[in-house]
Amino acid sequence: MVTIFGIRPDLPYSEAWYCRALGLAIQRELKKRYKLPQYNTIDDAVALLQKSKNIMVITGAGISTSLGIPDFRSRNTGFYSQLIERGFESPEDVFDIDNFDDDPSHFYQLAKEILPVTDRCSPTHDFIKLLQDKNILLTNFTQNIDNIEAFAGISPDRLIQCHGSWATASCRKCKHTVPGEDIFDDVRAQRVSRCKQCPEKFKVKSRKRKRTSNGPSKPRKGGYSDSDDDGQYDIPEPGVLKPNITFFGEQLPTRFFDRLTEHDAAVVDLIIVIGTSMKVAPVSEMYVERVTCQCRPMN
């Protein structure tokens, strides 16, 4: 039965997990929106745009592929397909936060393939900007990590980057944040980018070693005594810079949920979905109604 709703029965999870997953799948099926027969042409779409005042736009990787940025899941051409061809059995593992912390070199060896452009946008980005200029764009929820919406001029207060973006990068050790472009050279060179703030933040002045009661400390190899360390610093290895893309195992920005439930759901009068199959949670769980909204990620 569970296969009807897209759930594999052979997964090694508990009965409680299956019940919850099945409940969400049934709920998704019951809330599925079907095509309205009265809307069929471009003119119909134009009419909807003309009468709408609060338009939500949900976008995915398809709006950036014309710029040479691959999407993730398209068969044969998507980034995951490329990883499978390179021998990765589970390509999602490249974006697993635990794997990144264990060995960030895997990500840095491959990330240049999805490095964003920084000097142009697509006609779809321009269209969303036009909605904003006409003051009818409520919010652009984007699943893209390329940050091209910002280049196109979408205002930060109308943009929710559901999966984070390349706009910034943060140190996994000291949490210092830098502009994303600061790590682009390292990404292109396939080398792990290290934090330049860590040496200043974590350097600890070396302490004198205590002298023993037997008299002055003996010289160490090289002719230096323990007291010669005065003024020197122990500098730990700097942390790794990670682009602020939401990896598997990380929480989505709380702003994603707050914006939807506390603001948009009550006022949106038209939703435009472009460049996404809406198959990835939690964006796929965006059930928007006039007054209430349910948005529950599958953990």
N, C-alpha and C positions, 0 to 999 in steps of 0.2 A: 504493500500500500504506500509506504513512504516514498518509493521511487516515482510515483505519480506526481509528487510535489517537489521532485528534484533532490531528494535526500538519499544518500547511499546507505543501504542497510548494513554494509560490512565495516563501517567505521568503528574503531574501538572506543566508543564513548558510552557513558552510563545511560541507564534508562531515563533518568531525569533530564539529561541533555537531549535525548531524542524527543521526549515529550515537549520540551520547550521549543526545539527546532521545528517539530511538526506543527505546533500551535502557530508559530510565526509564519510558516509556509502556507497554512490554511488561511490565516488572516490576510496574507498577501494576495492569495487567489481571490478571496471574497471582495477585496478592495480594488481589484484590477479594473482599470478604466478601459472601456471599449470605445471604439471609434463612433463618433457621433455622425449619423448619416447625412446631416444637413451641411456638413463642412467637407468640401471635396476639392476646391480649386484654390489657386493663388488669390483670386479675388475674395474668396471667403476668409482666407487668412488675413488679408489686408483689412477687411471689415472688422475683424476681431481686434487687430492692432489699433485701428482708429477709435474704437469705442472704449478701449481699456486705459486705465489710469495708473494701475499698479501692477507692472509686469515682472514676474519672476523668470529669470533665465537660468536654466541648468545646463551646463556645458561639460563636455568630455574631450578626450584626446583627438577626436575627429576634426575639431576646429583648428588644430595646429599641424596636421599632417601635411598640408599644402606648403608648409614652411620647411619641410624636410625633417620634422621631429616625429619619430615613429610612435604609434600608440603602443599599448602594452599587450593586448589580447587578440588582435587580428591574426587569423590563421596565416601562416607563412611569412607575413610581413611585420607582425608585431614584435616588440622587443623580447617578450617571453619566448616566441618561436625562435628568435635568434639565439637565445641562451640555450634552448633545448638542442639546437644544432651544434652548439659548442660543448655539449655533453652534460649540461645541468639537468638532473632528473626533476628537481623541483625549483624552477627559476625564481619563484617567490622568495626562496631562501636568501637571495642576494639582498633583499630588502627586509630581512628579519633583524630586529634591533639587537638581539642576543648574538647573532652571527657577526654583525657589524662590530660589536664591542670585543668579540673574541679575535677577529681578524679583519680589520677594515680594508685590507689590501684587495680583497675580492671585489668589493664595491668600487674601489678606485680604479681597478683594472678595466671595469666595464662601463663606468658612469659616463664617459665621454660620448657614448652612443646616444645618450638622452640629454646631453647638455643643451640648454635652450639658446635660441637666437636672442640677441639683445637690441636689434636695430630695426625690426619690422614686425608687422602683425598681419593677420589674414583679413579678408573681407568680412568674415563673421565677427571678428573682434571690432571692426569698424561699425558693424551693425549694432552691436551692443552699446558701443559708445554713442551712437546716434539716439538710441532709446534714452540714454542718460541725458543727452543734450536737450531732448524734448521733455525732460523731467517726468518720464513715465516708467523708468527703470526702477523697480523696487529693490531687487537684489540680484546679483549674478553669483549663483553658487557654482563654482568651478571645481571639477575633480582634477584639473590639470596642475602640474607642478612647475610649469615653465615660466610663470609670472608674466606672460605676455599681456595679460589683461592690464597690468600696471603700465606697461609701455604704451598700450593703446589709449590710456587715459581714464580707465575706469576708476572712479573715486574709491578710496579705501573704505569709506563708510557704506558703500554699496557692493562691496566685494567680499565674498567668503571663500577662501581657498581651503576647501574641505580636507585636502590631503597635504596641506602645507605647500611649500614651494622652494625654489632655488634662490629666492630673494635674499635670504640670510643664511648664515651657517653658525653653529654654536659649538663650543668646546665641550666634549663629553666629560672633562675633568673639572674645569673652573667655571663653565657655563658662559664664558665671555662670548658675545655675539659680534659677528662681523658681516659686512655686506657679502652676499653670495658670490659676487664676482671676484672677491679676494682669493677664492680657492679654485677658480676656473683654470688657471695655468697648471696647477697641480693635477686637476682632473684630466686635462688634455695630455699631460706627461705621464699619467697613470701612476702617480706617486701619492702616498698618503699625506694629506695636508695637516700640518701640526700648528698648534696654537702658539702665537708669539707672546701672549699675555701671561701664560703659565710661569715662565721663568721669573718674572717680576712678582707675581702674586704668591708663589709658593717657595721662593728661595728662603732658606733658613740659615741664619748665621751659625757657623760651627761653634760648638762649645769646647772649652779647654778640657782635655782629659785630666782627671784628678791625679795629683802626685800621690805616690804611695808613701807609707810611713818609713820606708827604707831609704828615703832620700830622693834626690832629683830623678826625674824620669829619664830612662835611657834613650839615647838617640835612636830614631827609626832608620830604616834603610834609606840611603840617600843623604844622610847627615842632618836631618831635620828632627827637632824635638817636638813633643806633643804641643807645646805652647806656640809653635810657629804657625798654627792654624788661625791665629787671631786675625779677624777681618776677612776671612775667607767664607764662602757660601756653598752650601750643598744645594745644587739645583736639580730637582727631580726631572724626569722625562716629561716634556710637555704633552698635553692631552691632544687627542685627535679631533679635528674639526669635522663636523657632520652637517651637511646641508639640512635645513629645517623642513625636509620632506617627512611626512608622517610614515614611519616604517611600520611593518607588521609588528604588533606587540606594544605600540605606543598609542596613547589616547589621542583622539581627534580634538581639535581646538574646541573648548567649551563654547566659543562664540558661534560655532556652527549650530549647536542645539539651541542656544539662547535666542539667536536671531530668528530662527524658524518658529519656535514656540511662543516667544514673548512679543513678537512684532509682526512678522510677515503673514502668519497663518490667518490672522483676523482681517487683513486688508487686501490680500492678493486677489486679482480678478482675472488674471491670465497667466498660464505657465507655458513657456517655450522650452522644449528640450532639444538640444542640438549636439550632435557628435558623440553621443553616449548611448549605450544599450541599456543603461540603468539596471545592471546586474550585480553591481558591487555595493555591499552594505557599508555604511549606513545610508548612503545617498539613495539606494534603491528602496529604502524604507520610508521615504518622504511621502507620507499620506497627508496631503493638505486638504483641509476643509475650511469653510468660511469662518468658523469660530474656534475649532479645536484642531490640534495637530498631534499626530503620533509619530515619533521618530525614534525607533529603538534599534541600536546596533546589535548584530548577532555576535556574541562573545564566544 
